[in-house]
Amino acid sequence: MKAFEYATPETKEQAVSLLGASWGQAEILAGGTDLLALMKDDVVAPKRLVNIKEIKDLKGVTSSAEGFRIGALTTLGDLADNANVLKEYPALADALNEAASPQIRNLATLAGNLCQRPRCWYFRNGLGLLPKSEGGKDLVAEGENRYHAILGNDGPAKFVSPSTIVPALIAYGAKLRLVGPRGKREVPLEKFYAIPATETEREHDLRPNEIVTEVIIPPAHGVMAAHYEIRQKATFDWPLAVAAVALTMNGSRVESARVVMGYVAPVPWISPEAEQALVGQPINAETAQKAADAALGNAKPLSQNAYKVQLARVAVKRAILKAGGAA
């Protein structure tokens, strides 16, 4: 690991002033469960580490008429055990418990999870987000790609968005609040993620000198939601496909729907096709299957990951049935 400066600010303003205007100058340290691994593997080598764990404003969980406010430094473990989360946002609680082993959940922060870097083995071995050979060939398209994207992979980005929690948060309509030298801003969570087209771009709408301060989830009264994931083994493992569904009902029929998939695209993948297939319909196996088929209708698997299309289809179907109480 290369030498670096270490700073521990006590306010958000101090933290922002210590960050650089371009990537590579400084990195934020919270739980450190992802960043330290990247530093040890020499994937990132910041000149300064900004430890934000002493900033009190970034801690705490509160409820109000606006919704549920979660401080950026809240650990996944504390959030999973929160009584309001268990009662009002059960799909999020499920996702949190599936997100990592207990040891990691007790250290990893919510904002760190939302901002974590891809688990793509090309990236983790220092070949970049959009790895190419010296001759300009796409290494992912022509190499080991069995865990890579089946949607949104038309461009050079073929990694998958790595958070298990984000699809559930998007399904509930969450938004992020950030602070930087230009002040505060608010972003719907689904717009926080981007598919980079060049190596100079990142997969988050986060500027180098900004920090995430909190997540806001609107009230979920009347929302029926579910999280479902498929992985290779029952003990902790990275998922192969994730689906989160949120439904509002008008009697026995769907009034509105949100269907979000994870681990299938470089960004959390919202499926308007599946949502349209659900609206006005009752929740049963036939409706769920049609919506799942619609969700994967535009999938374009790579040479080794066609199996993920069926796994994602199953995840969407089962999440719909679970949300609608028909599982």
C-alpha positions in Angstrom: 0.0 0.0 0.0 1.4 3.4 -1.0 1.9 6.2 1.6 -1.0 8.7 2.0 -2.1 11.6 4.2 -4.8 10.9 6.8 -7.3 13.5 7.9 -10.2 13.3 10.3 -12.6 16.2 9.9 -15.4 16.8 12.4 -17.8 18.7 10.0 -19.1 18.1 6.5 -17.6 21.4 5.4 -14.2 20.4 6.6 -14.5 17.0 4.8 -15.5 18.7 1.5 -12.5 21.1 1.8 -10.1 18.1 2.2 -11.3 16.3 -1.0 -9.7 16.9 -4.4 -11.2 18.5 -7.5 -10.4 15.4 -9.5 -10.5 11.7 -8.9 -7.4 10.0 -7.5 -6.4 12.9 -5.2 -8.5 11.8 -2.2 -10.9 9.1 -1.1 -13.5 9.0 1.7 -13.1 6.4 4.4 -16.2 5.3 6.3 -16.5 1.6 7.0 -13.6 0.9 4.7 -14.8 -2.6 3.7 -14.4 -1.8 0.0 -11.9 1.0 -0.1 -9.2 -0.7 1.9 -9.3 -3.8 -0.3 -9.0 -1.6 -3.4 -6.0 0.2 -1.9 -4.3 -3.1 -0.8 -4.7 -4.4 -4.4 -3.3 -1.1 -5.8 -6.4 -0.5 -7.8 -6.7 3.0 -6.2 -3.9 4.9 -4.6 -5.2 8.2 -3.1 -2.8 10.8 -1.9 -5.2 11.6 1.0 -7.7 9.5 3.0 -10.5 11.5 4.6 -12.0 9.7 7.5 -15.6 10.9 8.0 -16.5 8.7 10.9 -16.3 11.6 13.4 -18.9 13.8 11.6 -22.0 13.6 13.9 -24.3 15.1 11.2 -23.9 11.9 9.1 -25.3 9.6 11.8 -28.8 8.8 13.0 -32.1 7.5 11.7 -35.3 9.5 12.1 -38.9 9.4 10.8 -41.0 12.3 9.8 -43.9 13.2 7.5 -41.3 13.5 4.8 -40.3 9.9 5.2 -37.5 8.0 6.7 -34.1 9.7 6.9 -31.0 7.5 7.2 -27.6 9.1 7.9 -24.8 8.1 5.5 -22.8 6.5 8.3 -25.5 4.2 9.5 -24.2 0.6 9.3 -26.1 -2.0 7.4 -26.4 -4.1 10.6 -28.0 -1.2 12.6 -30.3 -0.4 9.7 -31.4 -4.1 9.3 -32.3 -4.2 13.0 -34.2 -0.9 13.0 -37.8 -1.4 14.1 -39.1 1.1 11.6 -37.3 -0.6 8.7 -38.7 -4.0 9.7 -42.2 -2.6 10.0 -42.5 -0.1 7.2 -39.8 -1.3 4.7 -39.6 -5.1 5.0 -38.2 -5.6 1.5 -35.3 -3.3 2.4 -34.8 -5.3 5.6 -34.5 -8.5 3.6 -32.1 -6.9 1.2 -29.9 -5.6 4.1 -29.7 -9.0 5.6 -28.7 -10.5 2.3 -26.2 -7.8 1.5 -23.2 -9.2 3.4 -22.0 -11.4 6.2 -22.7 -10.3 9.8 -19.2 -9.1 10.3 -19.3 -6.9 7.2 -22.8 -5.6 8.0 -21.5 -4.4 11.4 -18.8 -2.2 9.7 -20.2 -1.3 6.2 -22.1 2.0 6.0 -25.2 2.6 3.9 -23.5 5.4 1.8 -20.4 3.2 1.3 -22.6 0.4 0.0 -24.4 2.7 -2.4 -21.0 4.1 -3.7 -19.1 0.8 -3.8 -17.1 0.1 -6.9 -17.9 -2.8 -9.3 -16.9 -6.4 -8.3 -15.8 -7.1 -11.9 -12.6 -9.1 -11.8 -11.0 -7.1 -14.6 -11.5 -3.9 -12.6 -10.3 -5.5 -9.4 -7.2 -6.6 -11.1 -6.3 -3.1 -12.2 -7.5 -3.3 -15.9 -10.1 -0.5 -15.5 -13.8 -0.2 -15.7 -13.8 -0.7 -19.5 -10.9 -3.1 -20.0 -9.3 -3.4 -23.5 -6.4 -5.3 -24.8 -3.4 -3.5 -26.3 -4.9 -4.0 -29.7 -8.2 -2.3 -28.6 -10.3 -5.5 -28.2 -13.0 -5.6 -25.5 -11.5 -8.0 -22.9 -14.9 -8.7 -21.3 -16.8 -9.5 -24.6 -14.0 -11.8 -25.7 -13.0 -13.2 -22.3 -14.4 -14.5 -19.0 -17.9 -12.8 -18.7 -20.1 -15.3 -17.0 -21.0 -12.9 -14.2 -21.3 -9.7 -16.4 -24.2 -7.7 -17.7 -27.1 -9.0 -19.8 -28.8 -5.6 -20.1 -27.4 -2.2 -20.8 -24.2 -3.7 -22.2 -24.3 -2.3 -25.7 -21.4 0.0 -25.0 -18.0 -0.7 -23.5 -19.3 -1.0 -19.9 -20.2 -4.6 -19.1 -19.7 -4.8 -15.3 -22.8 -5.2 -13.1 -23.9 -2.7 -10.5 -22.8 -4.3 -7.2 -25.3 -3.2 -4.5 -27.9 -5.7 -3.3 -29.6 -2.9 -1.4 -30.1 -0.3 -4.2 -32.9 -2.1 -6.1 -35.1 -2.2 -3.0 -34.3 1.4 -2.2 -35.2 2.5 -5.7 -38.4 0.5 -5.6 -39.4 2.4 -2.5 -38.6 5.7 -4.2 -35.5 6.7 -2.3 -33.4 9.8 -2.9 -29.9 10.9 -2.0 -28.7 14.1 -0.5 -25.1 15.2 -1.2 -23.0 18.1 -0.2 -20.0 19.7 -2.0 -18.2 23.0 -2.4 -21.3 24.3 -4.4 -23.6 23.4 -1.6 -26.3 20.8 -1.2 -28.1 18.8 -3.9 -30.7 16.0 -4.0 -30.8 13.2 -6.5 -33.4 10.4 -7.0 -31.4 7.3 -6.3 -32.0 5.8 -9.8 -30.4 8.8 -11.4 -27.3 8.5 -9.2 -26.0 5.7 -11.3 -24.6 6.0 -14.8 -23.1 3.8 -17.5 -19.6 5.2 -18.2 -18.6 5.5 -21.9 -14.9 6.3 -21.2 -12.3 5.4 -18.5 -12.4 9.0 -17.3 -16.1 8.6 -16.2 -17.4 7.0 -13.1 -20.4 4.8 -12.5 -21.9 7.3 -10.0 -23.1 10.9 -10.2 -20.8 11.8 -7.4 -18.2 14.6 -7.9 -14.7 14.0 -6.5 -15.3 16.7 -3.8 -18.8 15.6 -2.8 -20.0 13.3 0.0 -23.3 11.6 0.5 -24.9 12.9 3.6 -28.2 11.0 3.9 -30.8 8.8 2.2 -34.5 9.7 2.3 -37.2 7.1 1.7 -40.8 8.4 1.3 -43.5 6.9 3.5 -44.5 3.4 2.3 -48.1 3.2 3.6 -50.1 1.0 1.2 -47.0 -0.2 -0.7 -46.5 -3.9 -1.0 -42.9 -4.7 -1.7 -40.5 -7.6 -1.9 -36.9 -8.4 -2.5 -35.7 -11.6 -4.1 -32.2 -12.7 -5.1 -30.6 -15.8 -6.6 -27.0 -16.8 -5.8 -24.9 -20.0 -6.2 -25.0 -21.0 -2.5 -27.1 -20.3 0.5 -24.2 -19.0 2.6 -23.0 -15.5 1.7 -22.1 -15.1 -1.9 -22.4 -12.4 -4.5 -25.9 -12.6 -6.2 -26.3 -13.7 -9.8 -29.6 -11.8 -10.1 -31.7 -9.6 -7.8 -35.2 -8.2 -8.2 -37.1 -5.7 -6.1 -40.8 -5.0 -6.6 -43.1 -2.4 -5.1 -46.8 -2.4 -5.8 -49.8 -0.3 -4.9 -53.1 -2.0 -5.3 -56.6 -0.9 -6.2 -58.6 -3.7 -4.8 -57.3 -6.9 -6.2 -55.6 -5.2 -9.2 -52.3 -3.4 -9.5 -52.6 0.4 -9.6 -48.9 1.1 -10.0 -45.7 -0.9 -10.0 -41.9 -0.5 -9.7 -39.7 -3.4 -10.9 -36.0 -3.0 -10.4 -33.3 -5.6 -11.2 -29.7 -5.8 -9.8 -26.6 -7.7 -11.0 -27.8 -7.7 -14.5 -26.6 -4.3 -15.9 -24.0 -1.6 -15.2 -26.7 0.3 -13.4 -29.7 -0.8 -11.3 -32.1 -1.7 -14.1 -35.7 -0.4 -13.9 -38.1 -2.3 -16.2 -41.0 -0.1 -17.5 -42.0 -3.1 -19.7 -42.6 -5.2 -16.6 -44.3 -2.4 -14.8 -46.7 -1.9 -17.7 -47.5 -5.6 -17.8 -48.6 -5.5 -14.2 -50.8 -2.3 -14.1 -54.5 -3.2 -14.1 -53.8 -6.9 -13.5 -54.3 -9.2 -10.5 -51.3 -10.7 -9.0 -51.1 -14.4 -9.9 -48.6 -16.8 -11.5 -49.7 -15.9 -15.1 -49.4 -12.1 -14.6 -46.0 -12.5 -12.8 -44.7 -14.6 -15.6 -45.7 -12.2 -18.3 -44.1 -9.3 -16.4 -40.9 -11.3 -15.9 -40.8 -12.2 -19.6 -41.3 -8.5 -20.4 -38.5 -7.5 -18.0 -35.9 -9.6 -19.8 -37.3 -9.1 -23.3 -34.4 -6.9 -24.3 -31.6 -9.0 -22.7 -28.4 -9.4 -24.8 -26.3 -12.0 -23.0 -22.6 -12.3 -23.7 -20.8 -15.4 -24.7 -20.8 -17.1 -21.3 -23.8 -15.6 -19.3 -27.0 -16.5 -21.2 -28.0 -18.5 -18.1 -28.5 -15.2 -16.2 -31.5 -14.3 -18.4 -33.5 -17.2 -16.9 -32.3 -16.5 -13.4 -33.3 -12.8 -13.6 -36.6 -13.8 -15.1 -37.2 -16.1 -12.1 -36.1 -13.5 -9.6 -38.6 -11.0 -11.1 -41.5 -13.4 -11.1 -40.9 -14.5 -7.5 -40.4 -11.0 -6.3 -43.8 -10.0 -7.9 -45.6 -13.0 -6.3 -44.0 -12.3 -2.9 -44.9 -8.6 -3.0 -48.5 -9.5 -4.0 -48.8 -12.1 -1.3 -49.2 -14.9 -3.8 -45.9 -16.6 -3.3 
